[in-house]
Amino acid sequence: MTALWIAHVTVTDAEAYGRYAKAAGPAIAAFGGKFLARGGRYRQLEGNDRARNVVARFPSFEDAVACYESDEYQAALAHAKGASERDLVIVEETPQDG
């Protein structure tokens, strides 16, 4: 089953976070990840508001975890640390009937 990365981000250093985004894209694509939402309009209904919301779909839960743990993604993530406040969760999608 496919899996989603769901990230909620407050960027505190746009330049450093831009370096993260530039390097993270290819790392995510290498594991079959495709962005479904990246920034864009949103409406916070509950919980903590973070101005950047990102959703990426991976072919499997294992691919999503492997991407996060990969050397390539961890190198990209080094740019985001100290440049953002982030929450990231991996969620396995529910199969759709019919």
Secondary structure, DSSP 8 states (H G I E B T S, - for coil): --EEEEEEEEES-HHHHHHHHHHHHHHHHHTT-EEEEES------SS---SEEEEEEESSHHHHHHHHHSHHHHHHHHHHBTTEEEEEEEEE------
